[in-house]
Amino acid sequence: MKSVGIIGVGIYVPDQVVTNHDLSKRVDTNDEWIRSRTGIEERRIASEDMDTSDMAIIAAKNALLDASLEATEIDLILVATATPDHAFPSVACMVQEALGIKNVPAMDISVACSGFIYTMVTAKQFIDTNTYQNVLVIGSEKFSKIVDWNDRNTSVLFGDGAGAIVLSEVSKGKGILSFDLGSDGSGAKHLAVSKETNKVTMNGREVYKFAVRQMPESSYRVVKKAGLDSDDVHYLIPHQANIRIIDAARERLGLNKDQVSTTVRIHGNTSAASIPLALFTEIQNGFINDNDIIVMVGFGAGLTWGSVCLRWGK
C-alpha cells in the first residue's frame, strides 16, 4: 500500500458567536452549568443564508491553497455531513460545481460525528488502489438548523463550521499508519433526528456511557494496530463533544493535557467538522510538527466510532 497522508488543511467558521450567556436568555441554563458539564463556552452559528455546502466550499478552497494544488488536480470529492443542504443533490456535487472540477466522482458520507474519520479512511482506500491520486475530504455541518433551541440538553452542545483536508501520497513511513472503525446499531435510538420534528434528540446519559468507553478504547486500539505504544503518541485530536469524554481518551493513552486538543471550548460540537477544525487550530498553534505521531478519534450517531493513527508530514 502507498503512504497516504494529509498535504493540505483548510477550515471555515461563521462569524456569529453565541456564548453560554446568550443561551441562558433563551433556555433554563447558565454558563457555569454548561462549562462544568461540557467544557463549552461558546459556539459559532451560521446565518440563515449560509448552508452546509457554502461552508464546505470555503474550507475546500483553503485546503487546496494549503496543499498548493489547483482544483482541477482533485480527482475525488468526499463530504462527511449529517446536515446536507437537502436530501439531494449531495453537498459534494455542489462543492464540485463551485470549484469548477469536471467529470470527477463526488459523494456524501453520513456517519454524523464519526463522519470525518470514516470519510478519511474511505479516501485512503481509493489512493491505496491507485484509483485516485488527490482526494478532497470535507467535514461540514450546520447543526443549528436541526437543533431545538428550546431544549437545553441539546441546544448548548452544537455549533456550525467546516474543515477540509487533501489526502494524497506522501513520503514513505508518513501518513496514515492504521485505522479503527466500528458501529453498534443497538444504540441508534439514543442519538437521532426525530421524524416528527426533524430536530436532534439525544439520551445524554447513554451516549455519554458509550463515548467514555468506546472513544478511549478505539484510541488505544489504533495505536496498537500501528505497532506503536502510547508513549509514541505526540498529540491527540479527539472529536470535540465534551471535555470529560476527551479527558477519558487522553487518560487511556497516558497523555498530558498539553498533548490533546480541546477546541470544544470555542467551537462546541461541530459533528463531522469537529476533528478537521481542531487539527487546523493545533497546526496554527504550533503543536503539530513533522514526524509527530497523531491520533484522531471520534464517536457519533449510529452509534459509531472511528480513529486514525498517522505520522505527520509530507
QUIKAFEN-V182206 format. One line per field, one symbol per residue. ss: DSSP state (h for helix, s for strand, l for the rest). phi: phi as a letter, one per 30 degrees, with the letter a starting at -180 (. if undefined). burial: + if it has 24 or more other ideal C-beta (glycine too) atoms within 12 Angstrom, else -. Layout:
ss->???
phi->???
burial->???
This chain:
ss->lllsssssssssllllssshhhhhllllllhhhhhhhhlllssslllllllhhhhhhhhhhhhhhhhlllhhhllsssssllllllllllhhhhhhhhhlllllsssssllhhhhhhhhhhhhhhhhhllllllsssssssshhhllllllhhhhllslsssssssssslllllssssssssslhhhhhhsssllllllssslhhhhhhhhhhhhhhhhhhhhhhllllhhhllssssllllhhhhhhhhhhllllhhhslllhhhhlslhhhhhhhhhhhhhhllllllllsssssssslllsssssssslll
phi->.ddcbccabbbbbdddccdddddddcbdaaedddddcbidcabcbddddccedddddddddddddddhcdedddcabbbcacbdeaeaddeedddedddicchbdbacbcbhddeddeddddeedddecidbcbcccbcbbbdedbcddccddcddccbclbbbbccadbdejcidcabbbaabddceddbacdddchcdbbceddddedddcdddddedddddddiccedddcaccdeccadddeddddddcicdddcbdbdeeccicchddeddddededdddiccbeiddcccbbbaekdbaabbcbcdkc
burial->-+++++++++++++---+++--+-----+----++-++++++++++---+++++++++++++++-++-+-+--++++++++++++----+++++++-++-+--++++++++++++++++++++++++----++++++++++++++++++-++++++++++++++++++++---+++++++++++--+--++++-----++++-+--++-++++++++++++++--+-+-+-+++++++++++++++++++-++-+---+++++++++++++++++++++++++---++---+++++++++++++++++++++++
